[in-house]
């Protein structure tokens, strides 16, 4: 084999290995990507069916219902729409009615959000940016519908 062909073979093998590594990295990134949706977006069917995503808003007052064991049912609202959530596990200490929360999981066939993880805001001033934006947009839409 000529030296020129050896160089070409090494370069081709390097490019193939680099391409394979890029495919593996992008595949791992895609499988770990989780999007955020507000209850209004979920009701409007913008959320993926059968895939994990995050939903955020406020825990609706009077909606927390503790079932047997560690199962808890509650509702998340963005002041415009409300989604029922079921979570089995220990809730964060800061989880309260009327406070901000973000849950990660997927929708079941009945439209109930089955959460794998629930995160509560950590102080009085913090709310996830996505949840704050969703609440703002819902409030604007509600004002617009009242003025019409």
N, CA, C and O of each residue as an XYZ file, in Angstrom:
592
protein
N       0.844     -1.171      0.000
C       0.000      0.000      0.000
C       0.892      1.239      0.000
O       1.854      1.326      0.763
N       0.568      2.163     -0.841
C       1.360      3.376     -0.950
C       1.116      4.273      0.263
O       0.052      4.195      0.878
N       2.082      5.121      0.618
C       1.892      6.032      1.751
C       0.685      6.949      1.572
O       0.012      7.306      2.539
N       0.426      7.316      0.346
C      -0.716      8.187      0.069
C      -2.030      7.491      0.425
O      -2.931      8.110      0.992
N      -2.136      6.204      0.091
C      -3.337      5.434      0.403
C      -3.468      5.198      1.907
O      -4.576      5.175      2.442
N      -2.333      5.025      2.587
C      -2.364      4.846      4.043
C      -2.901      6.107      4.720
O      -3.724      6.018      5.632
N      -2.444      7.275      4.283
C      -2.928      8.541      4.844
C      -4.428      8.677      4.623
O      -5.167      9.050      5.535
N      -4.869      8.374      3.421
C      -6.289      8.475      3.090
C      -7.119      7.519      3.951
O      -8.206      7.881      4.401
N      -6.616      6.306      4.183
C      -7.328      5.329      5.011
C      -7.413      5.816      6.462
O      -8.455      5.672      7.101
N      -6.318      6.395      6.987
C      -6.316      6.900      8.364
C      -7.283      8.072      8.495
O      -8.031      8.155      9.469
N      -7.269      8.966      7.529
C      -8.174     10.123      7.559
C      -9.623      9.663      7.467
O     -10.477     10.163      8.199
N      -9.908      8.725      6.587
C     -11.268      8.201      6.443
C     -11.728      7.526      7.732
O     -12.867      7.727      8.155
N     -10.877      6.741      8.356
C     -11.214      6.072      9.617
C     -11.449      7.114     10.721
O     -12.357      6.953     11.537
N     -10.651      8.159     10.749
C     -10.822      9.221     11.751
C     -12.133      9.951     11.581
O     -12.830     10.207     12.562
N     -12.483     10.292     10.349
C     -13.743     10.979     10.074
C     -14.929     10.076     10.436
O     -15.921     10.547     10.992
N     -14.828      8.789     10.123
C     -15.901      7.849     10.459
C     -16.066      7.737     11.978
O     -17.190      7.720     12.478
N     -14.958      7.661     12.706
C     -15.013      7.571     14.170
C     -15.600      8.847     14.768
O     -16.404      8.786     15.698
N     -15.202      9.990     14.240
C     -15.737     11.266     14.710
C     -17.238     11.368     14.434
O     -17.991     11.840     15.286
N     -17.673     10.935     13.264
C     -19.098     10.936     12.927
C     -19.892     10.016     13.836
O     -20.989     10.367     14.270
N     -19.348      8.835     14.130
C     -20.015      7.887     15.026
C     -20.137      8.469     16.425
O     -21.181      8.338     17.064
N     -19.076      9.110     16.906
C     -19.109      9.735     18.235
C     -20.147     10.855     18.272
O     -20.869     10.992     19.259
N     -20.232     11.654     17.212
C     -21.218     12.738     17.150
C     -22.637     12.184     17.185
O     -23.501     12.755     17.851
N     -22.894     11.092     16.489
C     -24.220     10.476     16.497
C     -24.565      9.995     17.906
O     -25.696     10.182     18.356
N     -23.621      9.384     18.604
C     -23.865      8.909     19.970
C     -24.175     10.072     20.917
O     -25.094      9.979     21.731
N     -23.419     11.155     20.816
C     -23.628     12.320     21.681
C     -24.994     12.947     21.409
O     -25.728     13.253     22.349
N     -25.340     13.141     20.154
C     -26.634     13.738     19.810
C     -27.802     12.853     20.232
O     -28.842     13.356     20.658
N     -27.635     11.542     20.114
C     -28.683     10.620     20.548
C     -28.881     10.699     22.059
O     -30.019     10.711     22.531
N     -27.795     10.753     22.821
C     -27.894     10.873     24.280
C     -28.537     12.203     24.663
O     -29.365     12.253     25.572
N     -28.166     13.263     23.985
C     -28.742     14.580     24.255
C     -30.238     14.580     23.975
O     -31.016     15.106     24.772
N     -30.646     14.002     22.868
C     -32.056     13.979     22.485
C     -32.881     13.169     23.480
O     -34.007     13.553     23.797
N     -32.347     12.061     23.977
C     -33.122     11.236     24.899
C     -33.238     11.868     26.281
O     -34.144     11.512     27.034
N     -32.346     12.798     26.639
C     -32.396     13.458     27.938
C     -33.043     14.837     27.879
O     -33.131     15.512     28.904
N     -33.488     15.261     26.734
C     -34.085     16.573     26.561
C     -35.522     16.558     27.087
O     -36.331     15.734     26.660
N     -35.840     17.469     28.013
C     -37.164     17.534     28.607
C     -37.680     18.963     28.444
O     -37.035     19.909     28.894
N     -38.835     19.123     27.805
C     -39.413     20.434     27.557
C     -40.386     20.824     28.658
O     -40.909     19.970     29.374
N     -40.622     22.125     28.784
C     -41.544     22.673     29.780
C     -42.823     23.132     29.093
O     -42.781     23.756     28.032
N     -43.970     22.814     29.711
C     -45.262     23.256     29.200
C     -46.112     23.767     30.355
O     -46.010     23.271     31.478
N     -46.942     24.748     30.078
C     -47.889     25.256     31.069
C     -49.171     24.428     30.963
O     -49.372     23.743     29.960
N     -50.042     24.475     31.978
C     -51.320     23.762     31.866
C     -52.139     24.179     30.645
O     -52.810     23.343     30.040
N     -52.094     25.459     30.275
C     -52.819     25.919     29.083
C     -52.299     25.222     27.834
O     -53.084     24.816     26.978
N     -50.980     25.080     27.724
C     -50.399     24.402     26.566
C     -50.751     22.919     26.549
O     -50.970     22.343     25.484
N     -50.807     22.301     27.726
C     -51.161     20.878     27.799
C     -52.610     20.679     27.376
O     -52.913     19.749     26.628
N     -53.509     21.542     27.844
C     -54.926     21.450     27.458
C     -55.084     21.674     25.956
O     -55.951     21.071     25.323
N     -54.238     22.549     25.381
C     -54.287     22.834     23.939
C     -53.599     21.751     23.112
O     -53.438     21.904     21.901
N     -53.192     20.654     23.762
C     -52.563     19.499     23.100
C     -51.214     19.833     22.470
O     -50.833     19.215     21.476
N     -50.484     20.802     23.031
C     -49.146     21.133     22.533
C     -48.083     20.234     23.157
O     -46.969     20.153     22.641
N     -48.404     19.567     24.244
C     -47.451     18.703     24.942
C     -47.364     17.343     24.246
O     -48.349     16.873     23.677
N     -46.190     16.714     24.291
C     -46.039     15.410     23.637
C     -46.791     14.311     24.389
O     -46.857     14.318     25.618
N     -47.350     13.381     23.642
C     -48.059     12.242     24.233
C     -47.052     11.102     24.386
O     -46.338     10.767     23.441
N     -47.000     10.516     25.566
C     -46.132      9.364     25.792
C     -44.669      9.690     26.030
O     -43.848      8.780     26.145
N     -44.323     10.973     26.105
C     -42.937     11.378     26.365
C     -42.890     12.221     27.628
O     -43.856     12.899     27.979
N     -41.743     12.165     28.306
C     -41.563     12.982     29.503
C     -41.499     14.455     29.153
O     -40.899     14.841     28.150
N     -42.124     15.274     29.986
C     -42.004     16.724     29.892
C     -42.262     17.305     31.267
O     -42.665     16.590     32.185
N     -42.030     18.593     31.409
C     -42.262     19.275     32.681
C     -43.478     20.165     32.561
O     -43.731     20.774     31.521
N     -44.221     20.227     33.644
C     -45.376     21.114     33.720
C     -45.206     21.951     34.982
O     -44.780     21.444     36.020
N     -45.538     23.220     34.888
C     -45.339     24.084     36.047
C     -46.457     25.077     36.217
O     -47.190     25.394     35.280
N     -46.570     25.556     37.429
C     -47.574     26.549     37.766
C     -47.739     26.606     39.272
O     -46.794     26.354     40.018
N     -48.927     26.934     39.710
C     -49.226     27.010     41.133
C     -50.057     25.804     41.547
O     -50.898     25.330     40.783
N     -49.817     25.308     42.761
C     -50.645     24.232     43.299
C     -51.985     24.858     43.670
O     -52.041     25.776     44.488
N     -53.047     24.368     43.078
C     -54.373     24.945     43.289
C     -54.817     24.759     44.740
O     -54.663     23.686     45.324
N     -55.367     25.824     45.298
C     -55.852     25.801     46.685
C     -56.931     24.726     46.846
O     -57.847     24.637     46.029
N     -56.820     23.913     47.895
C     -57.813     22.891     48.193
C     -57.749     21.656     47.321
O     -58.639     20.809     47.398
N     -56.713     21.524     46.486
C     -56.664     20.401     45.555
C     -55.800     19.238     46.040
O     -55.852     18.159     45.451
N     -55.015     19.427     47.088
C     -54.103     18.371     47.540
C     -54.896     17.292     48.266
O     -55.591     17.559     49.246
N     -54.774     16.059     47.758
C     -55.479     14.916     48.321
C     -54.470     13.788     48.518
O     -53.976     13.210     47.550
N     -54.173     13.485     49.768
C     -53.211     12.422     50.075
C     -53.934     11.082     50.096
O     -54.880     10.882     50.858
N     -53.474     10.171     49.250
C     -54.058      8.839     49.147
C     -53.298      7.894     50.076
O     -52.478      8.339     50.879
N     -53.563      6.622     49.971
C     -52.864      5.646     50.790
C     -51.378      5.588     50.424
O     -51.006      5.775     49.266
N     -50.544      5.329     51.419
C     -49.105      5.294     51.182
C     -48.566      6.687     50.912
O     -48.899      7.637     51.621
N     -47.735      6.807     49.891
C     -47.118      8.097     49.570
C     -47.696      8.712     48.303
O     -47.084      9.609     47.723
N     -48.853      8.252     47.865
C     -49.481      8.793     46.655
C     -50.245     10.071     46.998
O     -51.029     10.116     47.946
N     -49.992     11.103     46.202
C     -50.645     12.402     46.399
C     -51.250     12.841     45.072
O     -50.612     12.739     44.024
N     -52.482     13.328     45.125
C     -53.131     13.908     43.949
C     -53.311     15.391     44.226
O     -53.734     15.784     45.314
N     -52.987     16.214     43.231
C     -53.165     17.657     43.355
C     -53.332     18.242     41.965
O     -53.172     17.544     40.964
N     -53.653     19.524     41.907
C     -53.865     20.196     40.623
C     -52.868     21.338     40.477
O     -52.599     22.070     41.429
N     -52.327     21.477     39.272
C     -51.440     22.588     38.936
C     -52.215     23.523     38.016
O     -52.840     23.081     37.052
N     -52.167     24.819     38.321
C     -52.881     25.805     37.515
C     -51.956     26.941     37.106
O     -50.995     27.261     37.806
N     -52.260     27.544     35.964
C     -51.565     28.764     35.554
C     -52.539     29.937     35.597
O     -52.357     30.938     34.905
N     -53.560     29.797     36.412
C     -54.678     30.727     36.618
C     -55.649     30.753     35.435
O     -56.679     31.424     35.500
N     -55.337     30.043     34.376
C     -56.228     29.969     33.226
C     -56.776     28.551     33.077
O     -57.984     28.364     32.926
N     -55.903     27.566     33.118
C     -56.275     26.160     32.990
C     -55.686     25.377     34.158
O     -54.767     25.844     34.832
N     -56.222     24.188     34.388
C     -55.780     23.350     35.502
C     -55.560     21.922     35.010
O     -56.341     21.400     34.214
N     -54.486     21.299     35.494
C     -54.169     19.909     35.168
C     -54.082     19.112     36.461
O     -53.448     19.549     37.423
N     -54.713     17.952     36.487
C     -54.625     17.053     37.640
C     -53.293     16.302     37.582
O     -52.861     15.867     36.514
N     -52.645     16.156     38.750
C     -51.344     15.497     38.846
C     -51.420     14.401     39.894
O     -52.027     14.577     40.950
N     -50.798     13.267     39.591
C     -50.663     12.169     40.545
C     -49.174     11.925     40.739
O     -48.426     11.782     39.771
N     -48.751     11.879     41.997
C     -47.329     11.664     42.308
C     -47.224     10.652     43.434
O     -47.915     10.762     44.448
N     -46.359      9.670     43.251
C     -46.079      8.703     44.300
C     -44.650      8.908     44.746
O     -43.709      8.695     43.981
N     -44.495      9.318     45.976
C     -43.177      9.599     46.522
C     -43.292     10.648     47.610
O     -44.387     11.074     47.977
N     -42.147     11.050     48.112
C     -42.117     12.052     49.169
C     -42.019     13.430     48.528
O     -41.105     13.701     47.748
N     -42.963     14.289     48.862
C     -42.981     15.644     48.314
C     -41.922     16.504     48.995
O     -41.557     16.236     50.140
N     -41.420     17.538     48.308
C     -40.460     18.452     48.934
C     -41.081     19.150     50.132
O     -42.297     19.331     50.185
N     -40.260     19.543     51.088
C     -40.746     20.222     52.294
C     -41.470     21.519     51.969
O     -42.393     21.902     52.689
N     -41.075     22.204     50.903
C     -41.667     23.493     50.563
C     -42.936     23.381     49.707
O     -43.487     24.397     49.285
N     -43.396     22.160     49.450
C     -44.613     21.947     48.664
C     -45.816     22.415     49.477
O     -46.069     21.897     50.565
N     -46.559     23.390     48.956
C     -47.728     23.941     49.633
C     -48.771     24.360     48.586
O     -48.440     24.624     47.431
N     -50.020     24.412     49.013
C     -51.081     24.937     48.149
C     -50.832     26.416     47.915
O     -50.465     27.148     48.834
N     -51.035     26.851     46.677
C     -50.849     28.249     46.331
C     -49.418     28.624     46.011
O     -49.150     29.779     45.682
N     -48.493     27.688     46.097
C     -47.078     27.958     45.826
C     -46.688     27.366     44.475
O     -47.371     26.490     43.945
N     -45.572     27.863     43.925
C     -45.084     27.405     42.639
C     -44.497     26.009     42.711
O     -43.874     25.629     43.702
N     -44.706     25.249     41.642
C     -44.209     23.875     41.572
C     -43.939     23.522     40.117
O     -44.602     24.021     39.207
N     -42.948     22.648     39.913
C     -42.670     22.090     38.599
C     -42.642     20.579     38.769
O     -41.951     20.063     39.648
N     -43.393     19.864     37.929
C     -43.441     18.406     37.987
C     -42.959     17.841     36.662
O     -43.242     18.391     35.597
N     -42.226     16.732     36.742
C     -41.742     16.072     35.529
C     -42.367     14.693     35.444
O     -42.378     13.948     36.424
N     -42.885     14.355     34.278
C     -43.518     13.054     34.071
C     -44.189     13.022     32.715
O     -43.719     13.659     31.773
N     -45.296     12.277     32.604
C     -46.019     12.206     31.337
C     -47.517     12.108     31.570
O     -47.974     11.763     32.659
N     -48.266     12.416     30.528
C     -49.726     12.331     30.579
C     -50.174     10.886     30.420
O     -49.595     10.133     29.636
N     -51.206     10.498     31.164
C     -51.778      9.178     30.937
C     -52.940      9.308     29.951
O     -53.201     10.394     29.433
N     -53.623      8.217     29.698
C     -54.705      8.209     28.707
C     -55.905      9.052     29.131
O     -56.693      9.471     28.284
N     -56.053      9.306     30.438
C     -57.186     10.085     30.942
C     -56.899     11.583     30.997
O     -57.769     12.359     31.392
N     -55.695     12.003     30.610
C     -55.344     13.413     30.673
C     -54.773     13.830     32.018
O     -54.562     15.019     32.258
N     -54.521     12.869     32.896
C     -53.905     13.143     34.193
C     -52.396     13.062     34.029
O     -51.877     12.165     33.365
N     -51.708     14.003     34.640
C     -50.246     14.039     34.568
C     -49.696     13.138     35.670
O     -49.955     13.373     36.850
N     -48.945     12.114     35.295
C     -48.326     11.194     36.254
C     -46.882     11.647     36.431
O     -46.057     11.494     35.530
N     -46.588     12.206     37.600
C     -45.279     12.810     37.848
C     -44.294     11.786     38.406
O     -44.642     10.953     39.243
N     -43.057     11.871     37.920
C     -41.946     11.080     38.449
C     -41.163     11.891     39.467
O     -40.508     11.339     40.350
N     -41.240     13.217     39.330
C     -40.464     14.116     40.176
C     -41.263     15.407     40.375
O     -41.898     15.902     39.444
N     -41.225     15.940     41.587
C     -41.895     17.199     41.889
C     -40.883     18.121     42.550
O     -40.227     17.744     43.521
N     -40.759     19.338     42.014
C     -39.843     20.338     42.553
C     -40.649     21.537     43.022
O     -41.540     22.012     42.318
N     -40.331     22.025     44.218
C     -41.009     23.201     44.752
C     -40.038     24.367     44.760
O     -38.826     24.175     44.853
N     -40.571     25.577     44.662
C     -39.683     26.736     44.690
C     -39.002     26.816     46.043
O     -39.558     26.383     47.052
N     -37.793     27.371     46.065
C     -36.994     27.296     47.289
C     -37.042     28.544     48.158
O     -36.557     28.495     49.288
N     -37.588     29.640     47.704
C     -37.796     30.800     48.574
C     -38.925     31.643     48.026
O     -39.486     31.326     46.977
N     -39.260     32.701     48.714
C     -40.414     33.518     48.348
C     -40.246     34.246     47.016
O     -41.241     34.572     46.368
N     -39.014     34.505     46.597
C     -38.780     35.312     45.402
C     -38.546     34.486     44.151
O     -38.534     35.037     43.051
N     -38.359     33.175     44.289
C     -37.980     32.372     43.139
C     -39.172     31.636     42.545
O     -39.991     31.056     43.257
N     -39.241     31.678     41.224
C     -40.159     30.824     40.482
C     -39.430     30.495     39.188
O     -38.809     31.382     38.601
N     -39.483     29.250     38.722
C     -38.810     28.933     37.470
C     -39.241     29.905     36.380
O     -40.427     30.212     36.267
N     -38.301     30.395     35.578
C     -38.641     31.393     34.549
C     -39.770     30.943     33.635
O     -40.617     31.749     33.247
N     -39.787     29.649     33.284
C     -40.835     29.154     32.399
C     -42.203     29.251     33.068
O     -43.192     29.611     32.430
N     -42.250     28.924     34.373
C     -43.528     28.974     35.095
C     -43.991     30.422     35.247
O     -45.179     30.707     35.096
N     -43.073     31.331     35.542
C     -43.436     32.741     35.679
C     -43.975     33.291     34.355
O     -44.966     34.021     34.340
N     -43.322     32.938     33.250
C     -43.770     33.383     31.929
C     -45.150     32.813     31.608
O     -46.003     33.523     31.075
N     -45.375     31.539     31.927
C     -46.672     30.914     31.661
C     -47.774     31.596     32.470
O     -48.874     31.811     31.960
N     -47.488     31.934     33.722
C     -48.484     32.620     34.554
C     -48.783     34.013     34.013
O     -49.937     34.443     34.007
N     -47.742     34.725     33.555
C     -47.935     36.057     32.966
C     -48.817     35.988     31.727
O     -49.750     36.777     31.574
N     -48.512     35.030     30.832
C     -49.283     34.900     29.594
C     -50.733     34.527     29.883
O     -51.645     35.026     29.225
N     -50.950     33.654     30.863
C     -52.318     33.267     31.217
C     -53.080     34.462     31.779
O     -54.261     34.641     31.481
N     -52.408     35.284     32.596
C     -53.063     36.463     33.160
C     -53.415     37.462     32.061
O     -54.490     38.060     32.090
N     -52.513     37.646     31.090
C     -52.790     38.554     29.971
C     -53.980     38.051     29.153
O     -54.848     38.833     28.766
N     -54.014     36.740     28.892
C     -55.106     36.173     28.106
C     -56.421     36.302     28.848
O     -57.461     36.556     28.241
N     -56.376     36.128     30.166
C     -57.587     36.261     30.973
C     -58.095     37.705     30.964
O     -59.299     37.940     30.859
N     -57.170     38.678     31.073
C     -57.564     40.094     31.016
C     -58.162     40.438     29.664
O     -59.153     41.163     29.573
N     -57.540     39.901     28.600
C     -58.015     40.191     27.252
C     -59.425     39.636     27.052
O     -60.254     40.271     26.400
N     -59.700     38.455     27.608
C     -61.027     37.882     27.438
C     -62.077     38.623     28.269
O     -63.250     38.645     27.897
N     -61.674     39.228     29.385
C     -62.605     39.986     30.210
C     -62.950     41.332     29.596
O     -64.057     41.834     29.794
N     -62.011     41.934     28.843
C     -62.246     43.252     28.242
C     -63.056     43.151     26.942
O     -63.529     44.165     26.428
N     -63.213     41.967     26.424
C     -63.950     41.819     25.162
C     -65.412     41.646     25.364
O     -66.158     41.511     24.395
